[in-house]
Amino acid sequence: MTKVLIAGESWVSEATHYKGFDSFTSVTFHTGVDPLRDALTAEGIEVVYMPAHEVPERFPMTVEAFNEFDVVILSDIGANSILIHPDTWLHGRRTPNRLKALAEWVNAGGGLMMAGGYMSFQGFEGKAMYRGTAVDDVLPSIIDPWDDRVETPEGAESTVLDASHPILAGVDGEWPVLLGYNRFTAKADAHVLVHVGEDPLLVVREVGRGRTLAWASDIGPHWCPDEFVEWPGYQHLFSQAVTWLAGGR
C-alpha cells in the first residue's frame, strides 16, 4: 500500500470581540486537509497527516526516517517550519537540515509534491521562503524571489496540455475554475501537464531516482473552491498523482 505524509494545511486564528467597553479574545483551530485526505484514502492510499504546529518538532529528520513513506506532500507550510527544530530555536543546539534530507531522499527514489497556498513556494509576502533551498533544487518549478500569489476571484480556467500522462487518466470534461495560485515557471527538464490561465498549474519532473510534482493552487478552499473539490476529476487527479510520485520507489 502506498503511504503518504501530508504536512501543513492547518492554522490557528485569534479574534478579538468588542462589546461596548468590553472585549475578549477567542482562538480557533482549522484544517484544510480533509478533501485531499478523503480523496486519497478512498483510493486505498494510507495517509499520515501532520498539522502545521507539529511540523517543527515531528517532521522527519533523516533520509532513513523519510523511508517510512513513499510520498511527502508539503501543503501551505513554510520552509522555516521544517528548517527550525525546537532544539535549535529554544536551546541553540545543532539539528539536521531537514530540507536537505528531504531532497536527498527524493534523489534516492522518494516522491515529493508541493501544493500551492499562502505558505507554499515563495508565498505571501515571500514568507514561505523555499527559493534557494534544497527542496527548490528538486522541485519542477522555478520559484520567484517575491510574493508569487495570483488572486483570481473571477475564476481562472485550466487547459490540459498532455492528457496522455498517467496522472490525467480518466480526468475528463471541463475543469472547474480556480480562484488563485502561486505563479512559477517550469524547469527545462520538467513536464508541464496543465496550465491555469497562461501559467503552469501541474508540472512533474524526474530527479535522480525520484519524482517531484508542483501543483500551483490549493488542495481545497479558498483557491480550490468547493466546485473543484466535488468534481469527480479531483479524486482521480490527486490519487493518480500520488501513485505516479510513488513510482520511483
C-alpha positions in Angstrom: 0.0 0.0 0.0 1.3 3.5 -0.9 1.9 5.6 2.2 1.8 9.4 2.2 2.8 12.1 4.6 0.9 15.3 4.3 2.5 18.2 6.2 0.8 21.5 6.8 -2.8 22.5 5.9 -3.7 23.9 9.3 -3.8 27.2 11.1 -4.8 28.9 14.3 -6.9 32.1 14.3 -7.2 34.6 17.1 -10.1 37.0 17.1 -10.9 40.0 19.4 -14.5 40.6 20.1 -15.6 44.1 21.2 -18.8 44.7 23.1 -19.0 48.3 24.0 -16.4 49.0 26.7 -15.6 45.3 27.0 -13.6 42.9 24.8 -12.4 39.3 24.9 -10.4 37.1 22.6 -11.0 33.6 21.2 -8.8 31.2 19.4 -9.9 28.6 16.9 -8.0 25.8 15.1 -8.7 24.9 11.5 -7.6 22.3 9.0 -7.9 22.2 5.2 -6.7 18.7 4.7 -10.0 16.8 4.5 -10.7 17.0 0.8 -7.2 15.6 -0.2 -7.1 13.1 2.7 -10.5 11.8 1.8 -9.7 11.5 -1.9 -6.5 9.5 -1.2 -8.0 7.2 1.4 -10.9 6.4 -0.9 -8.4 5.0 -3.4 -6.7 2.8 -0.7 -3.8 5.1 -0.1 -2.6 5.3 3.5 -2.3 8.9 4.8 -0.4 10.2 7.8 -1.4 13.8 8.5 1.0 16.2 10.4 -0.7 19.6 11.1 1.5 22.7 10.8 2.0 23.2 14.5 3.5 19.7 14.8 5.9 20.1 11.8 8.8 21.9 13.6 9.2 19.0 16.1 7.9 16.0 14.4 8.8 16.3 10.7 11.3 13.5 9.7 14.9 14.4 10.4 16.8 11.9 8.2 16.6 10.1 4.9 16.0 6.9 6.9 13.0 8.5 8.7 11.6 9.6 5.3 11.8 6.0 4.1 8.7 5.2 6.1 6.8 7.0 3.4 6.5 6.7 -0.4 5.4 10.3 -1.0 5.6 13.5 1.0 3.2 16.3 0.3 4.0 19.9 1.5 0.9 22.0 1.5 0.8 25.5 2.9 3.7 25.1 5.3 6.7 27.4 5.0 10.3 26.4 4.9 11.1 27.8 8.3 8.7 25.3 10.0 10.8 22.5 8.5 14.2 24.1 8.9 14.0 25.3 12.5 13.6 22.4 15.1 12.6 23.5 18.6 16.0 22.2 19.9 17.7 24.8 17.7 15.1 27.6 18.3 14.8 27.2 22.1 18.1 25.6 23.1 20.7 26.6 20.5 21.5 23.1 19.5 22.6 21.8 16.1 19.9 19.8 14.3 19.8 18.3 10.7 18.8 20.4 7.8 15.5 18.6 7.0 15.1 20.3 3.6 18.4 18.8 2.6 17.4 15.4 4.0 14.1 15.6 2.1 15.9 16.5 -1.2 18.4 13.6 -0.7 15.5 11.2 -0.1 13.9 12.4 -3.3 17.1 11.7 -5.3 17.2 8.3 -3.8 13.7 7.4 -5.1 11.2 9.3 -3.0 8.2 11.3 -4.3 7.6 14.9 -3.3 4.6 17.1 -4.1 4.3 20.8 -3.2 0.8 22.2 -3.3 0.1 25.9 -3.6 -1.0 28.3 -0.8 -0.1 31.4 1.1 2.9 29.5 2.7 3.9 27.5 -0.4 6.7 28.1 -2.9 7.7 31.7 -2.1 4.2 32.6 -0.8 2.5 35.6 0.8 5.0 38.5 1.1 7.7 36.0 0.2 7.4 34.4 3.6 7.3 30.7 2.6 10.9 31.1 1.5 11.5 27.9 -0.4 13.5 29.7 -3.1 17.2 28.7 -2.9 16.7 25.7 -0.7 17.4 22.1 -1.4 13.7 21.5 -1.9 13.7 24.2 -4.6 16.5 22.3 -6.3 14.4 19.1 -6.7 11.0 20.6 -7.5 10.0 21.0 -11.1 9.3 24.7 -10.6 11.5 27.8 -10.8 10.3 29.8 -7.7 10.2 33.6 -7.9 12.0 35.6 -5.3 9.0 37.7 -4.3 5.3 37.3 -3.4 4.2 34.8 -6.1 0.5 34.7 -5.5 -2.0 35.3 -8.2 -5.5 36.0 -6.9 -8.3 35.3 -9.5 -11.6 35.8 -7.7 -13.3 35.9 -11.0 -12.1 32.3 -11.7 -9.2 31.1 -13.8 -9.7 28.3 -16.3 -7.3 25.4 -16.8 -6.0 23.9 -20.0 -4.8 20.3 -20.3 -1.6 20.1 -22.3 -0.9 16.4 -22.1 -4.0 14.3 -21.5 -1.9 11.1 -22.2 0.1 11.3 -18.9 -1.0 8.7 -16.3 -1.8 11.4 -13.7 -4.6 12.6 -16.0 -6.1 9.3 -17.0 -9.9 9.5 -16.7 -9.8 13.2 -15.7 -12.3 14.1 -18.4 -14.5 17.0 -19.2 -14.3 20.7 -18.3 -12.2 21.6 -15.2 -13.9 23.8 -12.6 -12.3 27.2 -12.3 -9.6 28.1 -9.6 -9.6 31.2 -7.5 -5.9 31.7 -7.2 -2.5 30.0 -7.4 1.3 30.5 -7.0 3.0 31.7 -10.2 6.2 29.9 -11.2 7.9 28.8 -14.4 8.8 25.2 -15.2 12.4 24.0 -15.2 13.9 22.9 -18.5 13.7 19.2 -17.7 10.2 19.4 -16.2 7.0 18.4 -18.0 4.0 20.8 -17.8 0.7 18.8 -17.9 -1.8 21.6 -17.2 -1.9 25.4 -17.4 -4.0 27.8 -15.3 -4.5 30.9 -17.4 -1.1 31.3 -19.1 0.9 29.8 -16.2 1.8 26.3 -15.2 -0.7 24.6 -12.8 0.5 21.0 -12.8 4.2 20.2 -13.5 6.2 17.0 -13.0 9.9 16.1 -13.0 12.1 13.1 -12.5 15.0 13.8 -10.2 17.7 11.1 -9.7 15.7 8.0 -8.9 12.8 10.0 -7.5 9.9 12.1 -8.8 8.5 15.6 -7.9 5.3 17.4 -8.7 4.3 21.1 -8.3 0.6 21.9 -8.1 0.2 25.7 -8.2 -3.1 26.0 -6.5 -4.7 24.9 -3.2 -5.9 21.4 -2.5 -9.1 22.9 -1.0 -10.8 26.2 -0.4 -10.2 29.1 -0.8 -8.2 28.9 -4.1 -9.6 25.5 -4.9 -13.3 26.0 -4.4 -16.0 23.5 -3.5 -16.9 23.0 -7.1 -13.4 21.8 -7.8 -13.2 19.6 -4.7 -16.6 18.0 -5.5 -15.7 17.4 -9.2 -15.2 13.7 -10.0 -11.8 14.5 -11.5 -10.4 15.8 -8.2 -10.1 12.3 -6.7 -8.7 10.8 -9.9 -6.2 13.7 -10.3 -4.7 13.6 -6.9 -4.8 9.8 -6.3 -3.1 9.2 -9.6 -0.6 12.0 -8.8 0.4 10.2 -5.7 0.6 6.8 -7.5 2.9 8.4 -10.1 5.1 10.0 -7.5 5.5 6.7 -5.6 6.7 5.1 -8.9 10.3 5.9 -8.1 10.2 3.7 -5.0 
